[in-house]
Amino acid sequence: MSVPSSDSPDSPDASGSSDASGAPGSSGPPASSAAATSVLVPYAGYLRVYEPLAAFPEPERSHWARYVRRPGPELPDAQDELRRSLAALVPVPPVPVPVQESAEAFVTTVDGTVLVCPWRTRLRGWLALTELEGGTLPAPVLDAMLPPVVRAQLTADHERWRTRNPDARPWIRDAAWRVPLRWFVLFADEEREYVPRGGSGTGTAAGAGRPGSGAAPVLRYRTPMAQARRRLARALKALRESIEEGPMTEGLVEVGRWLEEFHPRALVELDYGGLVHAVGAEVLAADHSAADVAEGIDALRAGDGDAAMAAYERFAERWRAVRDLQFAN
């Protein structure tokens, strides 16, 4: 996935596997390769789902069981994934979608249960290509980035693959220069985890900071799948009773359908990822976006439109300032 798939915006100011078996293939060089440099790759946030090993069919279940037990260096993180993706853009023509599906995953442990979030970089690359072709990039710019002949071949490859994997879906969603409002609906403020720069994250989840004085800050939320689904259902009910159907409700429905594809004992994680490098430490420490979203939904449920609008404006202003950095020199 050299071009990350970005989740579509939902606020007014923001605008598988390599074969039918489901078993992942080779993903290229290991995390210790030259592609894994010390350069930090911003600026995107991520919504991830970690599933227990029991959720995966064979032979993939055995693959992940071996993967989490493998000796050697620590498991790769989100920066490793992005560095490999960017390395694939160096050749001419570029390789925006890997030839084989990734055999890598993010791993964490909750209450003694190992949970796995497959990268699925090939699938996500195809999805990102679809979004690029239907996006706002002028045709000459898109053609310069990815020549039409390359895009045509990738589209044909994806269509053939989809006929063998009609139910495939990604475990990871990403959004450049923002975290969509609807993602925060899944979480509560008390689930917020903030580790300032130089701190040490916990576990081996994708957003966990690596030990050492140079470790990047981490801001993430994590919640059980059952809780995420309940919060989304309550938020959708409150919105439908208060406002007309539109992008906000449609976005929640779409996220809900995605979550329904996963194991009921999965873990849902919202990770600020590279976005932590786009804002200052004070702003990051004071960011309680999930609390703003929850306050707005509670206000709608209580019929207090003014309070709901005030909460939304706080949220929108915070993320508008981040998105504006996209166009700064």
C-alpha positions in Angstrom: 0.0 0.0 0.0 2.0 2.9 -1.2 -0.9 5.2 -1.2 -2.8 4.8 2.1 -6.5 4.4 1.8 -8.2 7.4 3.5 -11.6 7.4 5.1 -14.0 9.8 3.6 -14.7 13.1 5.5 -17.9 13.6 7.4 -17.8 17.2 8.6 -19.0 20.2 6.6 -15.6 21.8 6.5 -13.7 18.6 5.5 -14.9 18.1 2.5 -7.1 -10.0 2.1 -5.2 -12.0 0.9 -3.1 -12.9 -2.2 -5.3 -15.8 -3.1 -8.8 -17.2 -2.4 -7.5 -19.2 0.6 -7.0 -16.0 2.6 -3.5 -16.9 3.6 -1.2 -13.9 3.4 1.9 -14.0 1.2 5.3 -12.3 1.3 5.3 -8.6 2.0 8.8 -7.8 0.9 11.8 -6.9 3.1 11.6 -7.3 6.9 11.3 -4.3 9.2 15.0 -4.2 9.8 15.7 -3.5 6.1 16.9 -0.2 4.6 13.3 0.9 4.1 13.0 1.2 7.9 14.9 4.4 8.4 14.8 6.8 11.3 12.7 9.2 9.2 9.2 9.7 10.6 6.4 9.5 8.1 3.4 11.8 8.9 0.5 12.6 8.7 -2.5 10.3 9.0 -4.7 8.8 11.7 -5.9 5.2 11.9 -8.9 3.2 12.9 -7.9 -0.4 13.5 -9.6 -3.7 14.5 -7.6 -6.4 16.4 -9.2 -9.8 16.4 -8.4 -12.9 18.5 -6.7 -15.8 16.7 -9.9 -17.8 16.8 -11.5 -15.3 14.4 -9.2 -16.3 11.5 -9.8 -19.4 9.3 -7.0 -21.8 8.6 -4.3 -21.6 7.3 -4.2 -18.0 8.3 -4.8 -18.7 11.9 -1.7 -20.9 12.1 0.3 -18.2 10.3 -0.6 -15.5 12.9 0.0 -18.0 15.7 3.6 -18.5 14.4 3.9 -14.8 13.7 3.3 -13.6 17.3 5.7 -16.2 18.7 8.6 -15.5 16.3 11.9 -14.6 17.9 14.1 -11.7 17.0 13.4 -7.9 16.8 10.2 -6.4 18.1 7.2 -6.5 15.8 6.9 -3.7 13.2 4.8 -0.6 13.9 2.9 1.8 11.8 6.0 3.8 10.8 7.6 0.6 9.5 4.5 -0.1 7.4 4.5 3.4 5.9 8.2 3.4 5.2 7.9 0.2 3.2 5.0 1.8 1.3 7.0 4.9 0.4 9.9 2.8 -0.6 7.7 1.1 -3.2 7.1 4.6 -4.9 10.8 4.9 -5.7 10.9 2.6 -8.8 9.8 3.9 -12.2 7.0 3.2 -12.8 6.0 3.2 -9.1 4.6 0.1 -7.4 1.5 1.5 -5.5 0.0 -1.9 -4.8 2.2 -4.9 -3.7 2.4 -7.9 -6.0 1.6 -10.1 -3.0 -0.4 -9.5 0.2 1.4 -8.6 3.3 2.2 -11.2 5.9 2.6 -8.6 8.6 0.2 -7.5 11.3 0.0 -5.3 14.4 -0.3 -7.3 17.6 -1.5 -6.5 21.1 -2.5 -8.5 24.2 -5.6 -7.8 26.3 -6.3 -9.8 29.5 -4.0 -12.6 28.3 -5.7 -12.9 24.8 -3.5 -12.2 21.8 -5.2 -9.9 19.2 -4.0 -9.4 15.6 -4.7 -6.6 13.1 -3.4 -7.7 9.7 -1.9 -5.0 7.5 -3.6 -6.1 4.3 -1.5 -3.6 2.4 -2.4 -5.0 -1.1 -6.1 -4.7 -0.5 -5.8 -1.2 1.0 -3.7 -0.1 -1.9 -6.4 -1.2 -4.3 -9.0 0.7 -2.3 -6.8 3.8 -2.1 -6.4 3.7 -5.9 -10.2 3.7 -6.3 -10.5 6.7 -4.0 -7.8 8.6 -5.9 -9.5 8.1 -9.3 -12.8 9.3 -7.9 -11.2 12.2 -5.9 -10.3 15.8 -6.4 -6.9 15.4 -8.0 -6.7 16.9 -11.5 -6.3 14.3 -14.2 -2.8 15.5 -15.2 -1.6 15.3 -11.7 -3.0 11.8 -11.2 -1.5 10.7 -14.5 1.9 12.0 -13.5 1.7 10.2 -10.2 0.4 7.0 -11.5 0.4 6.6 -15.3 -2.9 5.4 -16.8 -1.4 2.1 -18.0 -0.3 1.3 -14.4 -3.8 2.2 -13.0 -5.5 0.1 -15.7 -3.4 -3.0 -14.8 -4.0 -2.5 -11.1 -7.8 -2.2 -11.6 -7.9 -5.4 -13.7 -5.9 -7.2 -11.0 -8.3 -6.0 -8.3 -11.3 -7.1 -10.3 -10.0 -10.6 -10.8 -9.0 -10.8 -7.1 -12.5 -9.6 -6.0 -14.2 -12.4 -7.9 -12.2 -14.9 -5.7 -12.5 -12.8 -2.4 -16.0 -11.2 -2.5 -16.2 -10.7 1.2 -12.7 -9.3 1.8 -12.4 -6.1 4.0 -9.5 -4.2 5.5 -8.8 -4.3 9.2 -7.3 -0.8 9.0 -8.8 2.5 7.9 -6.8 5.7 7.6 -7.5 9.4 7.1 -4.9 12.0 6.1 -4.6 15.2 8.0 -7.6 14.5 10.2 -9.5 12.0 12.3 -13.1 11.8 11.1 -15.7 12.8 13.7 -17.6 9.5 13.3 -14.5 7.6 14.5 -14.7 9.3 17.9 -18.3 8.2 18.4 -16.9 4.7 19.2 -14.9 5.8 22.2 -15.1 7.5 25.6 -12.8 10.1 27.0 -11.7 7.7 29.8 -10.3 5.4 27.2 -7.9 8.0 26.0 -4.2 7.1 26.3 -1.6 9.8 25.9 2.1 9.2 26.1 4.2 12.4 25.6 7.4 12.5 23.5 10.1 10.3 25.0 7.7 8.2 27.0 7.2 4.5 26.6 4.0 3.1 25.3 2.4 -0.2 26.5 2.2 -3.5 24.7 3.0 -4.0 21.0 0.0 -2.2 19.5 0.6 -0.2 16.4 0.6 3.1 18.2 2.7 2.1 21.2 5.7 4.3 21.5 9.0 2.5 21.4 11.2 3.0 24.5 13.9 5.7 24.4 14.3 9.4 24.7 13.5 9.9 21.0 10.2 8.0 21.1 7.4 9.9 19.4 4.3 10.9 21.4 1.3 8.6 21.3 -2.4 9.5 21.5 -4.9 6.7 21.0 -8.2 5.3 22.2 -9.0 1.6 22.6 -12.3 -0.1 23.4 -14.0 -3.5 23.2 -15.9 -4.1 20.0 -19.2 -4.6 21.9 -18.8 -1.2 23.5 -18.0 0.5 20.2 -21.1 -1.0 18.5 -23.3 0.1 21.4 -22.0 3.7 21.3 -22.5 3.9 17.6 -26.0 2.6 17.8 -26.9 5.1 20.5 -25.3 8.0 18.5 -27.1 7.0 15.4 -30.4 6.9 17.2 -29.8 10.4 18.7 -28.9 11.9 15.3 -31.9 10.4 13.5 -34.2 11.8 16.1 -32.6 15.3 15.9 -31.5 16.0 12.4 -32.3 14.9 8.9 -30.5 12.0 7.2 -27.2 13.2 5.7 -23.5 12.7 5.6 -23.2 12.3 9.4 -25.8 9.6 9.7 -24.6 7.9 6.5 -21.0 7.9 7.8 -22.1 6.2 11.0 -24.1 3.6 9.2 -21.1 2.8 6.9 -18.7 2.5 9.9 -21.3 0.3 11.7 -21.5 -2.1 8.7 -17.7 -2.3 8.7 -17.6 -3.2 12.4 -20.2 -5.9 12.0 -17.7 -7.9 9.9 -15.5 -8.6 12.9 -15.4 -10.9 15.8 -17.5 -9.7 18.8 -14.5 -10.0 21.1 -12.3 -7.8 18.9 -10.6 -4.6 20.1 -11.1 -1.3 18.3 -8.3 1.3 18.3 -8.2 4.9 17.1 -4.6 5.9 16.8 -3.5 9.5 15.9 -0.5 8.0 14.2 1.6 10.6 12.4 -0.8 13.4 13.2 1.0 13.7 16.6 3.8 15.4 14.6 1.4 18.0 13.1 0.5 19.8 16.3 2.4 21.0 19.4 2.7 19.1 22.6 0.4 21.4 24.5 -2.3 21.1 21.9 -2.0 17.4 21.8 -2.2 17.0 25.6 -5.3 19.2 25.6 -7.0 17.3 22.8 -10.1 15.5 24.1 -12.0 15.2 20.8 -13.9 12.1 21.9 -15.3 14.0 24.9 -16.4 16.9 22.6 -18.2 14.4 20.3 -19.9 12.6 23.2 -21.0 15.9 24.7 -22.5 17.0 21.4 -24.5 13.7 21.1 -25.7 13.9 24.7 -26.9 17.5 24.0 -28.8 16.3 20.9 -30.4 13.5 22.9 -31.5 16.1 25.5 -32.8 18.5 22.8 -30.2 21.2 23.5 -29.2 22.3 20.0 -27.1 25.2 21.2 -24.9 23.0 23.4 -24.6 20.4 20.6 -23.5 23.1 18.2 -21.0 24.5 20.7 -19.4 21.1 21.2 -19.3 20.5 17.4 -17.6 23.9 16.8 -14.9 23.1 19.4 -14.2 19.8 17.5 -14.3 21.4 14.1 -12.0 24.3 15.0 -9.4 21.9 16.4 -9.3 19.7 13.3 -9.7 22.6 10.8 -6.4 24.0 12.2 -4.7 20.6 11.5 -6.1 20.3 8.0 -4.9 23.8 7.2 -1.4 22.6 7.7 -1.8 20.4 4.6 -1.6 23.4 2.4 1.1 25.3 4.3 4.6 25.7 2.9 
